[in-house]
Amino acid sequence: MSTLDNQINQEQLTPTQRSQIKRVPQRGNYERQLIYEILDEGLICHVGFVVDNQPFVIPTAYGRVEDKLYIHGSPASRMLRSLLTGIQVCVTVTLLDGLVLARSAFHHSMNYRSVVIFGTATLVQDADEKLEALRAFTEHIVPERWAEVRPPNRQELQGTLVLSLPITEASAKVRTGPPRDDEEDYSLPVWAGVLPLQVVPGDAIADPRLHKEITLPDYVQNYTRLVEGRE
Protein backbone atom coordinates (compact mmCIF):
# COMPACT_ATOMS: atom_id res chain seq x y z
CA MET A 1 0.00 0.00 0.00
CA SER A 2 1.39 3.42 -0.96
CA THR A 3 1.92 6.36 1.38
CA LEU A 4 -1.00 8.14 -0.32
CA ASP A 5 -3.28 5.13 0.24
CA ASN A 6 -2.26 5.01 3.89
CA GLN A 7 -3.06 8.71 4.28
CA ILE A 8 -6.47 8.30 2.64
CA ASN A 9 -7.40 5.37 4.89
CA GLN A 10 -6.44 7.13 8.11
CA GLU A 11 -9.17 8.59 10.30
CA GLN A 12 -6.71 11.33 11.26
CA LEU A 13 -4.31 13.00 8.85
CA THR A 14 -0.65 13.16 9.79
CA PRO A 15 0.43 16.80 10.22
CA THR A 16 3.16 17.99 7.91
CA GLN A 17 5.49 20.96 8.21
CA ARG A 18 2.93 22.96 6.22
CA SER A 19 -0.30 21.68 7.76
CA GLN A 20 0.84 21.62 11.41
CA ILE A 21 -1.08 24.23 13.43
CA LYS A 22 1.55 26.46 15.06
CA ARG A 23 -0.44 29.43 16.38
CA VAL A 24 -2.74 28.27 19.25
CA PRO A 25 -2.11 24.59 18.43
CA GLN A 26 -4.81 23.40 20.85
CA ARG A 27 -7.37 24.62 18.32
CA GLY A 28 -5.89 22.42 15.64
CA ASN A 29 -7.58 19.22 14.52
CA TYR A 30 -6.53 16.66 11.92
CA GLU A 31 -9.55 14.36 12.02
CA ARG A 32 -10.65 13.57 8.50
CA GLN A 33 -14.36 13.55 9.40
CA LEU A 34 -14.24 17.04 10.92
CA ILE A 35 -12.37 18.35 7.88
CA TYR A 36 -15.04 16.86 5.62
CA GLU A 37 -17.88 18.34 7.72
CA ILE A 38 -16.43 21.84 7.50
CA LEU A 39 -15.88 21.53 3.75
CA ASP A 40 -19.41 20.21 3.26
CA GLU A 41 -20.99 23.09 5.14
CA GLY A 42 -19.00 25.84 3.42
CA LEU A 43 -19.89 27.38 0.09
CA ILE A 44 -16.79 29.28 -1.04
CA CYS A 45 -13.13 28.36 -0.90
CA HIS A 46 -10.16 30.64 -1.49
CA VAL A 47 -7.44 29.27 -3.75
CA GLY A 48 -3.96 30.63 -3.12
CA PHE A 49 -1.09 30.23 -5.58
CA VAL A 50 1.97 32.09 -6.86
CA VAL A 51 2.82 32.88 -10.49
CA ASP A 52 6.05 34.72 -11.36
CA ASN A 53 6.53 35.72 -7.71
CA GLN A 54 3.06 37.30 -7.68
CA PRO A 55 0.66 35.77 -5.13
CA PHE A 56 -3.02 35.38 -5.98
CA VAL A 57 -5.97 34.34 -3.79
CA ILE A 58 -9.12 33.62 -5.78
CA PRO A 59 -12.55 32.82 -4.30
CA THR A 60 -14.50 30.08 -6.05
CA ALA A 61 -17.15 27.42 -5.50
CA TYR A 62 -16.13 23.82 -4.94
CA GLY A 63 -17.43 20.32 -4.41
CA ARG A 64 -16.14 17.31 -2.50
CA VAL A 65 -16.34 13.64 -3.41
CA GLU A 66 -14.77 11.43 -0.73
CA ASP A 67 -11.10 12.44 -0.39
CA LYS A 68 -11.01 14.85 -3.33
CA LEU A 69 -11.87 18.54 -3.58
CA TYR A 70 -12.97 19.70 -7.04
CA ILE A 71 -12.87 23.18 -8.52
CA HIS A 72 -13.94 24.11 -12.01
CA GLY A 73 -14.20 26.96 -14.48
CA SER A 74 -13.47 28.20 -17.96
CA PRO A 75 -10.34 27.07 -19.85
CA ALA A 76 -9.57 30.80 -20.06
CA SER A 77 -9.26 31.05 -16.27
CA ARG A 78 -5.78 32.20 -15.24
CA MET A 79 -6.14 30.35 -11.96
CA LEU A 80 -6.97 27.02 -13.59
CA ARG A 81 -4.36 27.40 -16.33
CA SER A 82 -1.75 28.18 -13.67
CA LEU A 83 -2.70 25.22 -11.50
CA LEU A 84 -2.47 22.92 -14.51
CA THR A 85 1.28 23.59 -14.64
CA GLY A 86 1.70 21.66 -11.38
CA ILE A 87 2.39 24.56 -9.02
CA GLN A 88 1.62 24.22 -5.33
CA VAL A 89 -1.78 25.40 -4.15
CA CYS A 90 -3.28 26.30 -0.79
CA VAL A 91 -7.07 26.12 -0.46
CA THR A 92 -8.92 27.51 2.56
CA VAL A 93 -12.53 27.34 3.75
CA THR A 94 -13.80 29.27 6.78
CA LEU A 95 -17.15 29.13 8.59
CA LEU A 96 -17.86 32.06 10.91
CA ASP A 97 -19.99 30.86 13.83
CA GLY A 98 -20.07 33.89 16.11
CA LEU A 99 -18.58 37.17 17.30
CA VAL A 100 -16.89 36.86 20.67
CA LEU A 101 -17.29 40.08 22.66
CA ALA A 102 -14.89 40.36 25.57
CA ARG A 103 -14.64 42.93 28.34
CA SER A 104 -11.43 44.26 26.86
CA ALA A 105 -10.77 45.23 23.26
CA PHE A 106 -7.68 43.03 23.23
CA HIS A 107 -9.56 39.79 23.89
CA HIS A 108 -12.34 40.17 21.32
CA SER A 109 -12.37 37.20 18.97
CA MET A 110 -14.52 35.07 16.67
CA ASN A 111 -15.81 31.54 16.90
CA TYR A 112 -15.01 29.77 13.66
CA ARG A 113 -14.23 26.49 11.93
CA SER A 114 -11.67 26.48 9.15
CA VAL A 115 -9.79 24.08 6.89
CA VAL A 116 -6.52 24.56 5.03
CA ILE A 117 -5.50 22.12 2.28
CA PHE A 118 -2.11 21.98 0.59
CA GLY A 119 -1.18 20.09 -2.54
CA THR A 120 -1.08 19.98 -6.31
CA ALA A 121 -4.23 20.00 -8.42
CA THR A 122 -4.60 17.77 -11.47
CA LEU A 123 -6.87 17.89 -14.50
CA VAL A 124 -9.84 15.55 -14.44
CA GLN A 125 -9.87 13.84 -17.83
CA ASP A 126 -12.09 10.84 -17.18
CA ALA A 127 -15.58 11.69 -18.48
CA ASP A 128 -17.43 9.90 -15.68
CA GLU A 129 -15.35 11.52 -12.94
CA LYS A 130 -15.79 14.93 -14.56
CA LEU A 131 -19.57 14.56 -14.65
CA GLU A 132 -19.59 13.32 -11.06
CA ALA A 133 -17.54 16.34 -10.00
CA LEU A 134 -20.01 18.71 -11.69
CA ARG A 135 -22.85 16.90 -9.95
CA ALA A 136 -21.00 17.36 -6.66
CA PHE A 137 -20.69 21.13 -7.29
CA THR A 138 -24.42 21.44 -7.82
CA GLU A 139 -25.44 19.20 -4.92
CA HIS A 140 -22.96 20.92 -2.61
CA ILE A 141 -24.63 24.29 -3.20
CA VAL A 142 -28.25 23.10 -3.43
CA PRO A 143 -28.90 19.46 -2.48
CA GLU A 144 -31.46 17.63 -4.68
CA ARG A 145 -31.02 20.16 -7.51
CA TRP A 146 -29.02 17.96 -9.90
CA ALA A 147 -31.87 15.48 -10.43
CA GLU A 148 -34.21 18.25 -11.56
CA VAL A 149 -32.11 20.38 -13.92
CA ARG A 150 -30.78 19.71 -17.41
CA PRO A 151 -27.33 18.12 -17.16
CA PRO A 152 -24.38 19.64 -19.03
CA ASN A 153 -24.31 18.88 -22.74
CA ARG A 154 -21.19 17.87 -24.68
CA GLN A 155 -20.31 21.44 -25.63
CA GLU A 156 -20.64 22.62 -22.03
CA LEU A 157 -18.52 19.75 -20.78
CA GLN A 158 -15.82 20.52 -23.33
CA GLY A 159 -15.91 24.18 -22.30
CA THR A 160 -15.36 23.41 -18.61
CA LEU A 161 -12.12 22.52 -16.85
CA VAL A 162 -12.37 20.45 -13.68
CA LEU A 163 -9.39 20.11 -11.34
CA SER A 164 -8.99 17.66 -8.49
CA LEU A 165 -7.07 18.31 -5.26
CA PRO A 166 -6.48 15.36 -2.89
CA ILE A 167 -7.41 16.02 0.74
CA THR A 168 -4.30 14.37 2.14
CA GLU A 169 -2.31 17.30 3.53
CA ALA A 170 -4.82 19.33 5.50
CA SER A 171 -5.79 20.59 8.93
CA ALA A 172 -8.80 22.10 10.65
CA LYS A 173 -8.77 24.87 13.23
CA VAL A 174 -11.71 25.60 15.51
CA ARG A 175 -12.55 28.16 18.18
CA THR A 176 -15.64 27.75 20.35
CA GLY A 177 -16.94 29.10 23.65
CA PRO A 178 -17.10 32.40 25.53
CA PRO A 179 -14.52 35.19 25.68
CA ARG A 180 -11.38 34.60 27.68
CA ASP A 181 -10.70 37.80 29.58
CA ASP A 182 -7.88 38.61 31.97
CA GLU A 183 -8.97 37.66 35.47
CA GLU A 184 -8.98 41.28 36.70
CA ASP A 185 -11.33 42.31 33.87
CA TYR A 186 -14.19 39.99 34.85
CA SER A 187 -15.43 42.58 37.36
CA LEU A 188 -15.78 45.31 34.70
CA PRO A 189 -19.38 46.54 34.11
CA VAL A 190 -19.26 45.54 30.43
CA TRP A 191 -21.50 43.01 28.67
CA ALA A 192 -19.53 40.05 27.36
CA GLY A 193 -20.53 36.94 25.47
CA VAL A 194 -21.05 35.47 22.02
CA LEU A 195 -23.23 36.79 19.21
CA PRO A 196 -23.97 33.68 17.06
CA LEU A 197 -23.97 34.06 13.28
CA GLN A 198 -25.57 31.78 10.71
CA VAL A 199 -26.16 31.70 6.96
CA VAL A 200 -29.94 32.12 6.78
CA PRO A 201 -31.70 32.20 3.38
CA GLY A 202 -34.33 34.79 2.63
CA ASP A 203 -37.52 34.26 0.65
CA ALA A 204 -36.92 32.76 -2.79
CA ILE A 205 -37.43 35.14 -5.73
CA ALA A 206 -38.83 33.46 -8.83
CA ASP A 207 -37.39 34.11 -12.28
CA PRO A 208 -39.75 36.56 -14.06
CA ARG A 209 -39.91 34.08 -16.96
CA LEU A 210 -40.80 31.11 -14.77
CA HIS A 211 -43.93 29.28 -15.91
CA LYS A 212 -46.68 30.05 -13.43
CA GLU A 213 -47.59 26.39 -12.91
CA ILE A 214 -44.11 25.59 -11.54
CA THR A 215 -44.14 25.61 -7.77
CA LEU A 216 -41.30 26.26 -5.36
CA PRO A 217 -39.40 22.99 -4.66
CA ASP A 218 -39.19 21.78 -1.08
CA TYR A 219 -35.38 21.84 -1.24
CA VAL A 220 -35.52 25.59 -1.94
CA GLN A 221 -38.35 26.28 0.51
CA ASN A 222 -36.50 24.48 3.32
CA TYR A 223 -32.93 25.36 2.29
CA THR A 224 -30.35 25.48 5.06
CA ARG A 225 -26.56 25.41 5.39
CA LEU A 226 -26.73 23.93 8.88
CA VAL A 227 -25.42 20.39 9.12
CA GLU A 228 -27.91 17.92 10.58
CA GLY A 229 -27.38 17.48 14.29
CA ARG A 230 -25.54 20.79 14.67
CA GLU A 231 -27.20 23.80 16.29
NORHU-V619120 format. One record per pair of residues at least 12 apart in sequence whose C-alpha atoms are under 6 Angstrom apart, sorted by sequence separation. I is the first residue (numbers start at 1). J is the second residue. If there is no record, write none. Layout:
I|J / I|J
This chain:
46|58 / 98|110 / 46|59 / 98|111 / 45|59 / 97|111 / 45|60 / 97|112 / 178|193 / 44|60 / 96|112 / 13|30 / 44|61 / 95|112 / 12|30 / 95|113 / 12|31 / 94|113 / 12|32 / 94|114 / 11|32 / 93|114 / 93|115 / 92|115 / 92|116 / 91|116 / 91|117 / 90|117 / 90|118 / 89|118 / 89|119 / 88|119 / 89|120 / 88|120 / 124|162 / 124|163 / 49|89 / 123|163 / 48|89 / 122|163 / 48|90 / 121|163 / 122|164 / 47|90 / 121|164 / 47|91 / 121|165 / 46|91 / 46|92 / 45|92 / 45|93 / 118|169 / 117|169 / 117|170 / 116|170 / 116|171 / 115|171 / 115|172 / 114|172 / 114|173 / 113|173 / 113|174 / 112|174 / 112|175 / 111|175 / 111|176 / 63|136 / 63|137 / 62|137 / 63|140 / 102|179 / 100|179 / 74|160 / 75|161 / 73|160 / 74|161 / 103|190 / 73|161 / 72|161 / 103|192 / 72|162 / 102|192 / 71|162 / 101|192 / 71|163 / 101|193 / 70|163 / 101|194 / 70|164 / 100|194 / 69|164 / 99|194 / 69|165 / 99|195 / 68|165 / 98|195 / 68|166 / 98|196 / 68|167 / 97|196 / 98|197 / 67|167 / 97|197 / 35|172 / 30|171 / 29|172 / 28|172 / 29|173 / 28|173 / 27|173 / 27|174 / 19|170 / 19|171
